[in-house]
Amino acid sequence: MNRVELLSPCGNIKSFYGAIKAGADAVYLGGDRFGARAYADNFTTDEIIQAVRYAHLLKKRVYLTLNTLIKEREFKDIKAFLSPLYEAGLDGVIIQDMGVLPYLRDSFEGFSLHASTQMTITSKYGAELLKSVGVCRIVPARELSLDEIKILKETGLEIEAFIHGAMCYAYSGQCLFSSALGGRSGNRGRCAGPCRLPYKKPDSRENMGEFYPLSLKDMSTLEYIPELIEAGIDSFKIEGRMKSPEYSAGVTAIYRKYIDRYYELKEKHDSDLDEIKGSFHIESNDLHALSHLYIRKERESGYYHRHNGREMVTLSAPNYNGNDEELINKIEEKYLKDISKLPIYMKVEFITGKEAFLELIYKSDTGTSSVSVTGDMVQKAASRPIDCENVLKQLLKLGETPFFAEKKDIEVNLSEDAFYPLKAINELRRAGINALLLEITEKNGFPFTREASFKTEYKEDVSALSIDNRKNSILSVSVRTKEQLDAISLLVAEGSADIGRIYINSDILWRLSEADIKDIFGKLKGEAESILSLPYIIRAADEGFLAKIKEILSYNLKAFTGILAHSVDGLHLATIYREMLKSADYELKIYADAGLYIWNNEALREYMSDRIKIDGFTYPYELNRYELSDIDANTAENEIVAYGRIPLMFSANCVEKTDKKCYNDKNVHLSSLTDRMNKGLDIEINCIHCMNVIYNSVPTSLHKELISQTVPRTDSIRLDFTVESGEEAKKIALYFGGLKNTPDKKALPPYKEYTASYFKHGVL
């Protein structure tokens, strides 16, 4: 791409035409299924086809948001949903689900496959993996800096980055806050926005009372356009499919103006960035307009120049500024009142004894397109010949087409005695319009029509709920602190909880000496598998940390039997470690955690393919017992989290820094927030990776389901310890160890509050 693409949001057909007229190079929109904005108006299939046809006439592109997670029983519907859009020439699809990716790659050749920001790509590792499986463009996490984006560009992938609109507090795709509280999943486009609610911080330094620590200000980057383009971003994305057509058109027009201004200055100053920036001034009326087009009270520039900060958070109620009615009216009049139709010229001949003839001509800045069509033989009129007015009336019936013509632009050549039925004139016009659409579209480099080639038909793979004896499952434990590790290691050494596997958080190990780490494995005595758990989020700043992990793997050959990856980035990093150690005859297994979202069998097959090659997976949190049972558990090692505080959010921002405290000590601390129901949310302040993890107020516990044997067949039952003390972890492990071997319906867990809501109810 020679120039950056301006990509605008469209919630309905009016927004589409407005955005195109305002200067968008491409638009992204959702259909009536599978999009991450379930409550937008969205488009019908016919409207999407209409949009694609129109956009291609103007050398614009249309991308479809198919960026939700898809359950096994829904997967069969993708073919019928996408086929007519593919056939009409839809340009690309924005994807979150790893199962959707191979299905589109293998069945819809020609689709441009874009990885949604919901895939949480934060490093070159995830980008490289996605490139290897067919992705051509990624929408990286909004938390990345410009320097990190430059690193991603080195992979050769296109980069689509947000430049304006609402900002999530959590890394997109790694937020279960809404679904945990009310069953409305952000991974299904139904986020209820609990991050926009007020909270209290019990130990607040400012005694702030109720405030909004999880609500970020909206992004606006108009002033930084030169830097963003110079960083190599290929597509500037405006957020806002839920917002009005006036917002879409108005914001698009302003960014169009300044993108064009950058290129004008670039030519004038011979690409000297300092001179361009010195001449790149933003007009106050444009800043006023952006501040009064459905945006929150304060604007910020996002993460491009910082990792986090108090100044990014709204703190007070995150209300929207009122719209400027005069501005809205101007936008309506200029961009939304009428659809911009393309002017055409016509030449028509009805000569008695010859075939009817129609030529259509379209002239644009890039050249002229001309087509001609013929009809039936023109007959001699028995009584009433056709006249010029009749012909013009029929030819001017262009209402549903993207074209218009004026009488003066139509040349009519008639025999005095010519007769041609009005119905046939209409058919001739329609044939000509279709031919012109085909000519312009293909001349602009787009397919006018194509046919999907389904190499294999998707077969729904739904099984009945499988009940088996839990004694065949091992008990796994995941630890995040040294105290938890010491307590569990003691149980393993004693053999008192029948623990077969320990996932050891890499944060525990990275500052320990070789002797200390060997001492840990000495205590375990090989009685349980040791799996290295990688960081949840991997950023460029973690390279020093990762070098230490690589060193630990090298000098503790075969101490770890596998690696647990929580993200696409972690998954590819794990494959790099595995290949590195093969020369030492050291075969590491790779396990995909719940955050890799295996919601359907196609996703599992892709993760197990030679491209990625996992050895085992963790069932995702949000599926209910029946949906979990639809996943083919016989194809890979699998486990279910039977206890643990589910991570609701991973964030680059920090509640402590918002409260004017930054530890900056490469340690892990605990904090908390209290919601309106007086429920406490424990927060891990992870200063090793400069991030926060917000946990659910109560743990998920499936002890009753294990007793009643209503859990799907699984190779491993896992306990995830997060904020628990070593003593608490020990008691819980002993309880589940006993439960697995000799289920006792009367045995109560060593905690009072818990939930099994996902397992019972799933999400919408």
N, C-alpha and C positions, 0 to 999 in steps of 0.2 A: 504494500500500500504506500503510495507516494505521499499522501496527506493523511493526517489523522481523521478517523471516522467519527462523526458526531452521531451518537446513538441515543434515540429518544424513546421514552415510555409511552405506550398507548393502552389505555384501559377500555376504549371503545372505538368505533369506526370514526366518530367525530374527532377524537384525539389523533387518530392516524392522519386524516387529511390535514388537520391543523399543523401537526409536527412536520409533515412533508413540505407544506407550504412555507413554514417558518425556517426551513433550511436543513432539516435532518438528512444525513446521508443514509441512515438506516433506522429502523424502528424495531423494538421488541414488544411482543404482545402474547397474550395467553388465550388458549381456546377454552372450551367449556369443561375440560378435564385436565388433570395432571400439572397444573400451574401453581406457583408459590404465592399467588394472590387470589385465593378462593373467593374473596368477597368483592373483587373488582367486577365491573360489568362483564368484561371479557368478550370474546368474539365467537360468533357462530362459524361453522366451517365455511359457509358461503361468503361470509364477511372476510375471512382470512384469505380466501382465494381472490376475492375482489381487491383486497389490499396488495397482494403479491402481484397481480396483473398490473395494477396501476403503478406500483413502485418500480417495476422493471422497465416501464416505459420511460422513466426518468433516471434510469441507472441507479436506483436506490435498492436497498436490500431489506428483507423482512426476516426476523429471527423469531422462532417460537420458543416460549418458555415451557419446557417439559421438565421443570426443576423441582419435582417433589419425589419422595420415596414412594415406591409402588408395591403394594401387597401382591402376593402370589396370585390370588384369585382375581386381581384386576389386570394382570399383565397381558392376558389374552386380548384385552380391548385396545391395546396400543395400535395394532395393525389397522383396524377399521378407522381409528381416529386419525392416524397419520397418513394413510395411503392417498386420500384425495388431495391433501396438502402437498405431499411429495410430488404427485403427478402434475400439480399446477405450478411447480417450480420453486416452492419454499426454499429459502437460501440456507438456513441453518437451524439447529436446535440447541438450546441451552439446557444442560443435563446436570442432575445431582446424583441420580441412582446409578451405581456401577453396573447394574444389570441391564439398564436401558442402553448403555453405551455400546456393548457388543451387538445387541439386537439391531440397533440402527446402523452400526458399522457394516454388518454383514448382510442386511436386508435392504437398506435404502442407500445404495451407492450414489455418491454425489452430495449428500448432506454434509454441510460444514458442522462438525461436532464441537461444541463449546462447553467447557467445564464451568459450571456455575460457581459463584462465590460460596454457595452452600457446600461445596466439596472441601472448603477450608484449606486451600493450597497456600502455604506460607513459606515455602523454600524451593530451591531448585530440585530437590529430591522428588517431591510430589509432581512437579512439572515434567520431569524426565519420565516418570512412570506413565503419566497420562499421555504424553507424546507417543510412547511405545505402544499404547493400546488404541491409537487412532484419533486422539484429540488434536485439533489444529489451533485452538484458542483457549486460553484460560482467563477466567475472571478471578484474580487472586483475592485473598482476604483483604478487606478494606484497611486492615491494621498495618499493612506493609509501608515502609518508607520508600522514597524515590530510589535510594541506593539499592534496596532489596529488589525493586522492580527491574532495575538495570541488570541485576544478576539473573532474574528469570528470563529476561530477553535473550540472554546468551544461549538458552536452550533452543532458540529458533522458533518458538511458539509465538503466535500473536498474543498481545496483552490487551485485555479490555478492562478498564479501571473506572470506578465511580469518580465523578467530579462534582456532583451536586445532589443534594437531597438528604433524606433521613438517614441516621446512623444507628446501627444496633450497638448495644453495649457489649454483647457477646460476639465472639468469632462466629460468623454466620455458618449455620450447619451444625454447630456444636452447642445448641441451646435447647434444653428440654423444660425450661421454666414454665412456659404456658401449658404444655401438655401434662406436666406433673401436677400443676395446680387445678386444671379443669378439663383436661382431655383434648384441648385444642392445640394441635401440634404445629409448630413453626415449620417442621419438615413436611407438612402437608398443606402449607399455605394458609393456616388458620390461627396464627399467633394472636393471642388476646392482649399482648403488650403489658405483662405484669411489671416489666422493668420501668414503665412510665408512672408507676404508682409511688406514693411516699413511703419511706422507711425511717426507722430510728436506729441510731448507732449507740448502743448502751454506754460505750466508753468514749464518746465523742469529745474531742478536745475543745470544741467550740460550743458545746451544749446546744446543738442546733435544733433539737426537737425533731419534728417530722421534716424530712427534706427528700430530695430526689437524686440519690447518689448513683443510680443506674441508668439515668436518662441523659444521653449525649445530645449536644446541640447539633443542629443540622449542618451538613457540609456545604460549603460554597468555595470554589477555587478559581473564580474568574481572574483574580490577580496573578495566579501562578501558571496560566496557560503556557507561556514560553518554556518554563522549566519542565512542565509535564510532557510537552511534545518532545523536548530535547532528551528526556529520559527514555524515549523509545516506545511510549504507550501508543498502541495502534488504534484503539477505539476509546473515545470519551463517553462514558455512560452516565446518563441522567437518571436518577432514581425517581419512581413515582407512578406506577401503573394504577395505584388506588386514587390518584389525584385527578383534578379536573382537566378538561381539554384546554382551558385557559392557561393552566400551569404548564402543561406540556408544550404548547405552542409558544407561550411567552418566554419560558426559560430557554427553549431551543433557539429562539430568535436572538436572544442576547449572547449566548455562547457562540452561535454562528458568526455573529458580528466580530467577536474578538478573536476567534480562530482565524478568520479571514484576515483580520488586521495583523496578526502575527506573521502570516505568510507574505503579506505585502511588505512588512518591515524586514523580513528575512531577505527578500529579494533586494530591497533598497540598501540594506546594510551588509550585503554579501555574507549572510549567515553568522555575523558576529553577535553572539548571545548577549554580551554586555551592552552593546549598542541597541539591540532589540529591546532588552528589558528597560533601558533608559528612556526609550521612546514609547513604551507600552503603557499608556495611561488609561485608567477606567473612569468613565464618566459617572458623575454622582447620580444622575437620573437612572442609570442602569442598575446601580447598587440599590437604589430605592425600589426599583421594580422587583429585583430579586427578593428583597426583604418583605414584599407585600404580595407574594404569589405562593400562598400555602406553605409557608416555612415558619419554623419556630422563632420565638422572639429574638434569639441571638444566633449569629452564624459563626462557624469556625471552619478551618481549612482541612480538618481531618488529621490523619496520621502521617501525611507525606513528609513532614519536617520534624516530627517528634514521636516518641514511643507512647506517651500518655500525658495526662495533666489535668489538674483541677479545672483549668480554664475551658476544658472541653465539655464539662458537665453542666447541665442546666441548673442544678441545685434547687431553684424555686420551681413552681409548677411549669411543666413543659408545654405551655399553651402555644397556639399558633398566633402570629400577627394577623390582624384583620386585613382582608384584601382591600386594595385600592380600587374602588368601583369605577373610577374614571379610566384607570389602567385596564381593568377587565373589559370594559366596553370597547376600548381601542383594540385590544387583542381579538375580541369577538369580531369586530368589523373587519380587521385586516386579514385574519388568518382562518376564521371559523365560519364566517357567514356563508360563503360559497365555496364549493369544490373547484379547485383550479383545473379546468379542462384544457386539453391540448387542441390548438386550432388546426384544422385540416382543410385541404382544397379538394374539390371533386370535378371530374370531367365525365359526363355521361352521354351515351349515344343510343338512340332508339331509331334505327334506320330500317325501314320496311324491307323485309327479305334478308336481313342480316341478324346475327346474334346480338342481343343487348350487351352493352359494354359499359363498365364503370371503372374509372381510375381514381385512386385516392392518394393524396400526397401530404406528407407531414414534413415540415421544415423545422429544424432545431439548430442550436449553436454548433452542434457537432456534425451536421450534415443533413441530407435529405433522404427520406424513405418514400418509396413509391411502389404501389401494387396495383394490379388490374385484375378484374374478374369478368367473366362473361356469363350470360344467361341464355334463356331459350330464344328461338327465332322470333323476331318482331313481326307481327301479323298486320295485314292491311285492315283498317277499321271498317266494319260493316256500316256503322252509323255515326258513332261518336269517338273520334280519335283522342288520344291523351294530349294534354297541353302542358306547357311549361310549369304552370302553377301546381298542377297535380303532381308532377315529377318532383318539384322542389319540396312540396309538403311532405312527401314520403322520405326523401333523402335527409331532411332535417330532423327526423325523429331519432335523435341520438341520445335521448335522456339517460338511459342506463349505462351508456358507454363512457369511456374516459375522454371522449372527443366532443368538439362542437364545431359548427360551421355557420357561416353567414351566407345569405343569398348571393351576395356579390362575389363570393368565393366559389360558386358552383357554376360551371360551364355546361349548358344543356344544348345538345344537338339533336333535333327531332325531324323526322319526315312529317309532312303535313297530314298524311293519312295513317300515321303509325298508331297501332294499338298494342298496349302491353298492360296486363292486369296489375292493379295496385298491389295485390298480394305478392305478385312476382317481383315488383319493384322493391318491396320490403325485404324479400329474400335476397335480392341482389345486393342491397345495402348491407344486410347482415353478413353476407359472404365476404364483402369487401372489407368490412370492419374487422372481421376475424383474421383475414389475410394481413391486414395492416398491423394488427396486434402481434401476430406471429413475426412479421418482418422486423418491426422495431425491437421487440424483445430479444430475438436472436442476434440482431445487429448489435445490441447493447451487451451481448455476451451471456445472456441468461437462457436457460431452457424454457421453451413454451409449454412443452408437455414431456413427460417421461414415465416410464413404467418401473415399478419396484420389482426387484428380482429376489424372491424369497428362497434362499438356498435351503433353508429348513423351516418348516412351519413350527411356530412356538407351540409346544405341548404343555398344557397345564399339568402341573405335577403336584396334586393335592392328595395328601394321605389322611387316613383317619387318625384320630388322636391315639398315640401309642403309649400304653402303660406298661412299664416293666419294673423289675426289681431294682430298687435303688442301691442294693448292695454291690451291683456291678459298676457303679460310678465311683470315681475317686473323689476325694475332698481336696479342693484347691484353695489356697489362701493368697490374697494379694496384700502386700504391706507397703505403706508409704513413709513410715518413720523407722528409725533405728530401734526405738523402744518396742514397737510392734514386732520387728524382725527378731529381736532377742527373745521375746516372749514365745513366739511361734517356734523358733529354733529349739527352745527348751522342750516344747511339746513333741516336736519331731524326734528329738534325741531320746525322749522317754517313751515314745511310741504310744502316747496316751490319747491322741485324737485321730489317729489313722489318717494323717495328712500326706497326700501323695505328691503334691506340687506346690511350690511357693513362687509367686511372682514378686520379684524384688525391684522396687522402684530405683531407677538409676540415680535419682537424686541422693539416695542414701550413700552410694558408693563413690561418687566422683571425687570427694576430697579425702577419702581414706587411703592409707598406705597399702602397699602390696601385702604386707604382713597382716594388717588388720582384715583385709578382704579374705586372705587365706584362713585366718582364724574363724571368720564367719562360716566358711565352707567346712572347716574342721568340725565345728559344732553340729552341722547338719549331717556329717558322716555319710553322705550319699543316700540317706534314708528317704529323701524326697527329691524330685526333680527341681532344679533351680532355673527359673525363667527370668531373663532380664527384661524389665518393663521400661520402654523408652519414654521420653517426655510426651505429654499430650500434644503440645504444640512445639514445632521445631522452626526456629528462625535463623537468619544469618548470624546473629550474635551468639548462637549456641555452638559455633564451630569449635571453640576451645573445649567446651564441655564434651562434644562428640569425640574429639581427639582422645580425651581421657577414657571415654567408654571403649573406644577402639583398643586402647592400650590394655584396659582391664580384660577385655575378651582375649587379647593375645597372650598375656602372661598367666591367665587362669584357664589354659586350654582344657576344654571339656568339663569345666566346672559348671558352666551353663549349658543346658541342653536345648535352649530355644530363646526366642525373643518375642515379646508381646508388643505389637504395634497398635497405636490408638488412632492413627490418621494415615492418609495416603502418603504423606511425606515420610512418616515413620516406617511404612510398609516398604518403600523403595530403599530406605536406609538399611533396613533389616536385610534385604536381598544383597546389598553391597557387602555387609558384614559377613553374610553367609558365603559369598563367593570368595571373599578375602581369606577365610579360614579353611576353605576346601583343600588348599595345598598342604595343610597340616593334618589332613585326614580328620577334620573336625566338622561334622555335619550338624549345623544348627537347624532346628525346626523354627518355623515362623507361624505365629498365631495372630489372627485378626481380632481385635477387641470389639466391644459392642458399638463403639463410635464409628466403625466402618460400615455399619448399617446394611447387613445382609438381610434384606426384607423379602427376597424372592430367590428362586433357584437359579435364575440366570445370573444374578450377582455372585452367588456362591461358585457357579461354574467358571465365571471370569476370574475370580480371585484364585481359583485352583488351577487355572490354565497354565501352560508353560510360560506365558508372558509374566505371571506374578508368582504363582506356585506357593500358596499358603499350605500349611499342614493341618491347621485347625482354626476354629472360629468360636466367638462368643455370640450367643443369641442376642439380638438387639433388645433394648429395654421396652420400646413402645408397643410391641405386638402383644396381643392377648394369647391365651393358651392354645386356641384353635389355629390362629395365624402362625404361631411358632411351630406348630405341628405340620404345617404345610411345607416347611423347609426340610429338604431331604437330608436327614441327620446321618444317613449311612455313608455319605460320600467323603466325610472328613471328621477328624476329631472335633468334638463340639462340647461346649459347656454353657451353663446358665448361671447367672448371678443370683444366688439364693439369699444373700444378705449383703447390704451395703447402702450407704447414703449415695444416691445417684447424683453425679455432678450435673447441676442445672445449667451452669454457665462456665465458660472459659473466657477470660477477658484480658486484653492487654492493658486496660485501665485498672486503677487500683483504688479501692475504697479508703485505704489508709492515706494515700497521697491526696485524695480528695479532701480528707480530714486533716490536711497539712502535716502529715507525717510520712517520711520516706526512710525505711530502714537502710536500704542500699548496702546490705551486708552479706549477700550471697547465702542467706539462711532462709528457712521456712518458718513463718509465724502464723498464728491463728487470730482471726477477728470474727465479727458477727454483725448482722443486721437483724432488726425485729420488724416484722410486717404488721399490717393493720389488725390482724387477728392475734397479735402478740406471740406469733410463732418465730422462733429464732432460726436464722440461716447462718450456718457456720461457713466461714470463708478462709480458704488457705491463701495466705499472702506469700507467694512463692518468689522470693528475691533472687533465686538462682536463675530463673528464666524471665524474671520481671513480668509476672502475670498473676491473676487471681483465679481461684476455682471456688465457685459458690455451690454448696451442697444442699440437698433437700433437708428440710427441717426434721424429718423422721426417716429412719432407714426403711428400705424395701426388705421385706422378710417373707420367704416362701416356706416357712417351717410347717404351716398347716397343710400346704399343698404337697409337701414332701411326705407328710404323715399319711395323707389321703391318696397319695400316688397319682396325682393329677398333673404332674409335670411331664412334658414330653421326654422321650428317650434321650438321654444325654450321657456323655462319657465322663463329664466332670461337673461337680457342684461347687460353685465358687463363692468364697466369702471375700468381699472387698472392704478392707479396713482403711479408713481415711482419717477421721479426727479422733478415733478411739484411743484410749490409753493402752499400754501394754497389757495391763490387768484385764481391761474390758475385752480386748482381742482374745486373750487366753480363755476367758469364760465362754465367749461366743463360739470359739472354735471347738471347745470341749462339748458344748451343747449340740452343735451340728454333727460332730463326730459320733456322738452317741445316737443321734437321730437317724443317721445314715445306716448304722449297723443294726440297731434294735429300736425301731420307731416306738415311742411311748406317747400316746395321745394325751396323757396327763402332764407330760414334762413341759414346763413353761420356760420360755426363753429368758435370758438375763437382761431383758429390756422391756419396758411397758408399751411404748408407742412404736408403731410400725405401720406399713401400708403394703398392700399387694395389688394396688389399683391397676397398673398396666396389665399385669397377668390376668386380671379378671375382666377389665373393660377395654383395654387397648386405647386407641386414639381415633378421632374422626379422620 
